[in-house]
């Protein structure tokens, strides 16, 4: 188990280090203390951890601590969207929601850039990432929800959790998505006539 870190008196830097502890309780407690104390001074260190920590759990703690401090930047989320860990990618999709709306961008093009990166994950190989995407596309402008909803329902229509996640995001565009899904279910083309058939 190792020595117990004295977190109640730990410096902010020590709390950041504890986010890499093998013990999940200590990691959770360090994250909670950083957020409760409003330690925004550690944002650069947290951003570095989120980008390059060897353990995906440490990356998650760093990302969510940044979010809790309201110090998370679009670039950190963009990087997390391409992480090798599906857990990190799924969390990045959730964290991206603040930038997916039409008027939430902190800078020119940020909303469109993050939205494009998020929507690439409709083809993610991991079901959990796609489920989170289904729940998060509701933060997009209404018209932008249709294509990813159709793609996700076409791919994961047999998974009730994925279907529920997407349906919660469709407010106002349900009929558009249904129409597209029905169009995609076209009858198969008739078989070609034999090569020796007489016209």
C-alpha positions as CSV (number, residue, x, y, z in Angstrom):
1,X,0.0,0.0,0.0
2,X,2.9,2.4,0.6
3,X,3.0,5.2,3.0
4,X,-0.2,7.2,3.5
5,X,0.2,10.7,2.0
6,X,-0.8,13.5,4.4
7,X,-3.1,15.2,2.0
8,X,-4.8,17.6,4.4
9,X,-1.5,19.5,4.7
10,X,-0.1,18.7,1.2
11,X,1.0,21.4,-1.1
12,X,-0.8,21.9,-4.4
13,X,2.2,20.4,-6.2
14,X,2.1,17.3,-3.9
15,X,-1.7,16.9,-4.6
16,X,-1.0,16.9,-8.3
17,X,1.6,14.2,-7.8
18,X,-0.9,12.2,-5.8
19,X,-3.1,12.0,-8.9
20,X,-0.7,9.3,-10.1
21,X,-0.9,7.3,-6.9
22,X,-1.7,3.6,-7.4
23,X,-4.4,3.9,-4.7
24,X,-7.7,5.2,-6.2
25,X,-8.9,6.6,-2.9
26,X,-5.8,8.9,-2.6
27,X,-6.2,10.0,-6.2
28,X,-9.9,10.8,-5.7
29,X,-9.1,12.7,-2.5
30,X,-6.3,14.7,-4.1
31,X,-8.6,15.7,-6.9
32,X,-11.3,16.7,-4.5
33,X,-8.9,18.8,-2.4
34,X,-7.5,20.6,-5.5
35,X,-11.0,21.5,-6.7
36,X,-12.3,22.5,-3.2
37,X,-9.3,24.7,-2.7
38,X,-9.6,26.3,-6.2
39,X,-6.0,25.6,-6.9
40,X,-5.9,27.1,-10.4
41,X,-2.1,27.7,-10.1
42,X,-1.6,24.0,-10.9
43,X,-3.5,24.1,-14.2
44,X,-0.3,23.9,-16.3
45,X,0.9,20.8,-14.4
46,X,-2.5,19.2,-14.7
47,X,-2.6,20.0,-18.5
48,X,0.8,18.3,-18.8
49,X,-0.4,15.2,-16.9
50,X,-3.6,15.1,-19.0
51,X,-1.4,15.1,-22.2
52,X,1.4,12.7,-21.2
53,X,0.8,10.7,-18.0
54,X,1.6,7.0,-18.7
55,X,-1.6,5.8,-16.8
56,X,-5.0,6.6,-18.3
57,X,-6.5,7.0,-14.8
58,X,-4.1,9.8,-14.1
59,X,-5.1,11.5,-17.3
60,X,-8.7,11.2,-16.3
61,X,-8.1,12.8,-12.9
62,X,-6.1,15.6,-14.5
63,X,-8.8,16.4,-17.0
64,X,-11.6,16.3,-14.5
65,X,-9.7,18.3,-12.0
66,X,-9.1,21.0,-14.7
67,X,-12.8,20.9,-15.4
68,X,-13.7,21.2,-11.7
69,X,-11.4,24.2,-11.5
70,X,-13.0,25.7,-14.6
71,X,-9.4,25.9,-16.0
72,X,-9.7,23.3,-18.9
73,X,-8.7,24.6,-22.3
74,X,-10.0,23.4,-25.7
75,X,-6.5,22.2,-26.7
76,X,-6.4,19.7,-23.8
77,X,-9.8,18.3,-24.8
78,X,-8.8,18.1,-28.4
79,X,-5.7,16.0,-27.5
80,X,-7.7,13.8,-25.2
81,X,-10.2,13.1,-28.0
82,X,-7.4,11.2,-29.8
83,X,-5.9,9.4,-26.8
84,X,-5.2,5.7,-27.1
85,X,-7.3,5.0,-24.1
86,X,-11.1,4.7,-24.8
87,X,-11.8,5.9,-21.3
88,X,-9.9,9.1,-21.9
89,X,-11.6,9.6,-25.3
90,X,-15.1,9.0,-23.8
91,X,-14.4,11.6,-21.0
92,X,-13.1,14.0,-23.6
93,X,-16.4,13.8,-25.5
94,X,-18.2,14.6,-22.3
95,X,-15.9,17.5,-21.5
96,X,-16.3,18.9,-25.0
97,X,-20.0,19.6,-24.5
98,X,-19.3,23.1,-23.2
99,X,-17.9,24.0,-26.6
100,X,-20.4,22.2,-28.9
101,X,-23.2,24.8,-28.7
102,X,-23.6,27.6,-31.2
103,X,-22.5,30.4,-28.9
104,X,-20.1,28.9,-26.4
105,X,-16.9,29.3,-28.3
106,X,-14.1,31.2,-26.4
107,X,-12.4,32.0,-29.7
108,X,-13.0,32.1,-33.4
109,X,-13.5,28.6,-34.8
110,X,-13.1,26.8,-31.5
111,X,-16.6,25.4,-31.5
112,X,-16.4,24.2,-35.0
113,X,-12.9,22.6,-34.5
114,X,-13.9,20.7,-31.4
115,X,-17.2,19.6,-33.0
116,X,-15.4,18.2,-36.0
117,X,-13.0,16.3,-33.8
118,X,-15.9,14.9,-31.7
119,X,-17.9,13.8,-34.7
120,X,-15.0,11.8,-36.0
121,X,-15.6,9.5,-33.1
122,X,-18.9,8.3,-34.6
123,X,-16.7,5.6,-36.1
124,X,-14.7,4.9,-32.9
125,X,-14.0,1.2,-32.4
126,X,-14.9,1.4,-28.8
127,X,-18.6,1.1,-27.9
128,X,-18.3,3.2,-24.7
129,X,-16.9,6.1,-26.7
130,X,-19.8,5.8,-29.1
131,X,-22.3,5.6,-26.3
132,X,-20.9,8.8,-24.8
133,X,-21.0,10.5,-28.1
134,X,-24.7,9.5,-28.5
135,X,-25.4,11.3,-25.2
136,X,-23.3,14.3,-26.0
137,X,-24.5,15.2,-29.5
138,X,-27.5,16.9,-27.8
139,X,-25.2,19.8,-27.1
140,X,-24.7,20.4,-30.8
141,X,-27.0,22.8,-32.7
142,X,-30.2,20.9,-33.8
143,X,-29.3,20.5,-37.5
144,X,-25.8,19.2,-36.6
145,X,-27.3,16.3,-34.6
146,X,-28.9,14.5,-37.5
147,X,-25.9,13.0,-39.3
148,X,-24.1,11.6,-36.2
149,X,-27.4,10.3,-34.8
150,X,-28.1,8.4,-38.0
151,X,-24.5,7.1,-38.1
152,X,-24.7,5.9,-34.5
153,X,-28.1,4.4,-34.7
154,X,-27.1,2.6,-37.9
155,X,-24.0,1.1,-36.3
156,X,-25.3,0.5,-32.8
157,X,-29.1,0.1,-33.3
158,X,-29.1,-3.3,-31.6
159,X,-27.6,-1.9,-28.4
160,X,-30.4,-0.5,-26.2
161,X,-28.1,1.7,-24.1
162,X,-26.7,3.4,-27.3
163,X,-30.1,3.9,-28.7
164,X,-31.3,5.5,-25.4
165,X,-28.3,7.7,-25.4
166,X,-28.9,9.0,-28.9
167,X,-32.6,9.4,-28.4
168,X,-32.0,11.7,-25.4
169,X,-30.1,14.0,-27.8
170,X,-32.6,14.3,-30.5
171,X,-34.9,17.0,-29.1
172,X,-36.5,18.7,-32.2
173,X,-34.9,16.5,-34.9
174,X,-36.6,13.2,-34.2
175,X,-38.5,13.1,-37.4
176,X,-35.5,14.1,-39.5
177,X,-33.5,11.2,-38.0
178,X,-36.3,8.8,-38.5
179,X,-36.8,9.8,-42.1
180,X,-33.0,9.3,-42.8
181,X,-33.0,5.9,-41.2
182,X,-36.0,4.8,-43.2
183,X,-34.4,6.1,-46.4
184,X,-31.3,4.0,-45.6
185,X,-33.4,0.9,-45.3
186,X,-34.1,0.7,-49.0
187,X,-35.2,-2.5,-50.6
188,X,-32.4,-4.4,-52.2
189,X,-31.9,-3.9,-56.0
190,X,-33.5,-6.7,-58.2
191,X,-31.0,-9.3,-59.4
192,X,-29.3,-8.6,-62.7
193,X,-30.7,-10.7,-65.6
194,X,-28.5,-13.6,-66.8
195,X,-25.8,-12.6,-69.3
196,X,-27.4,-14.7,-72.0
197,X,-30.9,-13.2,-71.6
198,X,-32.5,-11.9,-74.8
199,X,-33.5,-8.2,-74.6
